């Protein structure tokens, strides 16, 4: 999300309440999705299928801003516990309708090596290690502020103070595809045999937990998460 007039760049890492943050900021600053680069895209030369999920450096790579403009922006992102984020992705795309969590993780988890189409790329971005969105190739953190999904509302208020604004309460956007009405909720409970609303840790055994730990090792270390089931 690029707010040029306000000199703000929000790097929207998937599954970190980014849509809620985008909508809240759009309303507060009275800007459209088009102005803020919250757009669908079918042209690989302009970026990924969802421009919301550009990495910080890709705003320069694809010509949306210059290096000089980038350097003066207030840049921020929110990150999330990797184990919780993976479960959220599994539930968001309703993979539970076809696969157990373990089967999906070991057999169908998106891979950067298997990207062929823009859709493949978007799937990968949804699980891509979070540090790759906000650190450069030399390991430098490019953000002025990193908030935590686990402390969303309080950290959003910290952001508000840093930007010297008075934001409204975070809008709840797309919390879940299945939360639209009670009928859908009932169907989900039926298909998932009551597992849909489990705590994220309950999806894991030690093997799957260790796999996610290894895959997201840098996220865990850089953002201070505890590797304990």
N, C-alpha and C positions, 0 to 999 in steps of 0.2 A: 504494500500500500504506500503510494507516494503522494504526499501533500506538499507540493512544491512551494506554494505561497506561504505555508506555515513552516517550511523547512524541516519537515518531519518525514522519516522513512520507517515504516513498520514492516519488519520482516516476518511474514506470516508462516510459521512452521505448522504444518497440518496437525490437527488433533490437540491444539493448545488453546482453544476458545478464540481463535483468531477471527472467525466470522462475527462473533459478538463484539469484539474490539473494533473491527472495521465498521460495522453498522453504527456503533456508538460514536465513533469519531466522525463518520460521514454526516450524521445528524448534527453533531455539535458544531462542526466547522461549515456545515451547509454546502457540502460538495457531493457530486454525483459519483456513482461507481466508475463511470467512464473517466472522469477527471482524476480519480484516485488509482486508476489502473487495476480495478477489481473486475476483471473481464475474462470471458472465455476467449480462446485463441485457437485458430486452425493453421497458423502460419509458423512453421518451426524457426524461421529467420527472426521472428519477433519474440520468441521465448516459448515456455511450456504451454500446455493446453489450458491451464489456469494461471493467468498472470499474477494472481494473488500469491502464488507459491514460487515466485522468483527468489533465488538466493540473493544475499546482499550484493555480491559482486556482479550478478547478472543484470542488475539495473544499469550498470555501466556497460557491460558486454553487449547488451542488446540496444544500446543507444538511448535509453530513457533519461539518463543524466550523464554529465561528464564527471571525471575524477575530481575536478575542482568543486563541482556542485555537491558531490558525495561527501567531500571532506567537511563541509559546513552544515550538513544536515544533522539533526538530532535523530539518532538511529536506536531503535529498540526492538526487542523480541520477547516472547514468552516461551519457556521450555516446560517439559513435562517428564515426570518419572517414566523411563523407557518401558518398564513392564506394564504399567497402566496404559501407556500410549499404544502399545501393540494390541492389547485386549480391546481398546476402543476402536482401533482399525478393524479388527476381526468382527466386532459387533456392528459397526457403522455400515460396512459393505454386506452384512448379513451372510457372511461365509458359513455361519453356524447352520444354515439351511442345508449345506452340502457336506461340510467337513467338521470333524471334531477340531478343537483348537490345536491339538498336537499335530494332527495330520496337515492342517493348513500351514502351521509354522514350519514343519519339516519338509513338506512336499510342494507347497504352493505359495510360499512367501515371496513377494516381489524381489527381483534381483536386478542390479544395475547391469549385469552382463547379458541379460536377456531382453534388453530394451530394443524394440524394433519400431514400434509405432509411438505416436504422441500419447496414446492412451497408456501404453506400457510405461512411458516416462512418468506420467502422472501417478500411476500406481506406485512406482518406485519412490517418488517424492513424498508420498504419504508415509513411508516408513524409513526414509533416508535418515541416517544419523543427524541429530539436530545441530551439532557443531558445524557441520558443513554449510549450513545456511548462514552462519553468523561469524565464522572465523575465516581468515584468508589462508592461502596455501602455506604460509610460513607459521601458522598457528597463532596468529594475532587476533584477539577479540576485536571486532569492528564496531561493537555496540556501545552506546553510551549508557544503556540500561537494559538489564535482563530481569524479567519478572518470572514468577513461577506459577504454573497452573494450580498447584496445590495451595497457593496463597493468593489466588487470583484477585479477589476484591481488594484486599489490603495492598497488594502490589500495584494494582491499577490506581489506587489513591496515591501511592508513592510517585507513580508516573505523572499524575495530575499535578502534584506539587512541583516536580521537576520542570514541567512545561508551563507552570504558573497559570493553570486553567481551572475551571470549575465544571468538570464533566458530570453528566447525569449518571445514574446507576447503569451498570453494564446491561445492555439489551440481551435477552436470551434468544439466540438465533441458532437453529439447527442443532439443538442439544442432542437430538437423536432422530433419525428418520422414522423411528417407530413410536414416537411420543405424540403423534398428531391427534389421536383419539383413542377412546377406551377399547373400541373394537379391534384396532390393530394391536393394542397391548395384549388383549386376550389371545389373539392369534399367535403372537410371539411367545407367550407363555406356553401355549399348546405345542408349537413346533420345537421350542427349545427345552421342553420338559422342565420348566422352572429354573433353568440355569442362567437365563439372560441377565437377571438382576443380581447375580453373585458378585461378591467383592472380587476385584481383579486378581488378587493373590490366589483365589480358589480355582482359577483356570490352570494354574501351574502345578507341575510336579517338579522334582529337583532337576530332571533332565531338561525340561523346557525352560525353566528359570535360568539354568546355566547357559543355555544357548543364547538367550536374549542378553544375558550378562556379557558374554563374549562378543556378540555382535555390536553392542552399544557401549563397549568398554570406555571409549573416550568421552561419551556423553556422561556416563556415570561418574567418571573422575573429574571432568571439567565443571560439572554442575553440582557436585557434592551429594549425589544420591547414595544411599546405603544398599549394598549388595547383600541382602539377607531376605530369604523367603520366610 
